[in-house]
Amino acid sequence: MGIWLKVENASENWHIVKELFQKEKFKGNNLAMSAQIYISENDTDDIENCMLVFPKKY
């Protein structure tokens, strides 16, 4: 499933979505364990052009 959200500044505000995933369960699912959060400066973009910010890859 993909969820697209629009925020004023994605690079500064993506952590709010991460915190929501960590605090709330959705239909019994802990999305902090399975979700990935990508950001882009564009309204829409291909995943290859987006930056993965959660989980962090080391």
C-alpha positions in Angstrom: 0.0 0.0 0.0 1.3 3.5 -0.7 0.2 6.6 1.1 1.1 10.1 -0.3 1.0 13.1 1.9 1.7 16.7 1.1 3.4 19.0 3.6 4.9 22.4 3.5 8.5 21.1 3.9 8.9 17.4 3.6 12.6 17.4 4.7 11.7 19.1 7.9 8.4 17.5 8.7 8.6 13.8 7.7 9.5 12.9 11.3 5.9 13.7 12.3 4.6 10.8 10.1 7.3 8.5 11.6 6.2 9.4 15.1 2.6 8.7 14.2 3.6 5.2 12.9 5.6 4.6 16.1 2.8 5.6 18.4 -0.3 4.2 16.7 -1.2 0.8 15.3 -3.3 0.6 12.2 -5.7 -2.4 12.0 -3.3 -4.1 14.5 -0.2 -3.4 12.4 2.8 -1.6 13.7 3.8 0.4 10.7 7.1 1.5 12.3 8.3 -2.0 11.8 7.4 -2.3 8.1 6.8 1.2 6.6 9.3 3.1 4.5 9.1 6.9 4.2 10.4 8.6 1.1 10.4 12.4 0.5 10.5 14.5 -2.7 10.5 18.2 -3.4 8.1 17.5 -6.3 4.3 17.0 -5.8 4.6 13.6 -7.5 7.7 11.7 -8.6 8.9 8.2 -9.3 10.2 6.3 -6.3 13.7 6.3 -7.9 13.8 10.1 -7.6 12.7 10.2 -4.0 14.9 10.0 -0.9 14.4 7.3 1.7 14.4 8.9 5.2 12.9 6.0 7.2 14.2 3.5 8.1 17.7 5.0 7.7 20.1 2.8 5.7 23.5 2.6 7.2 
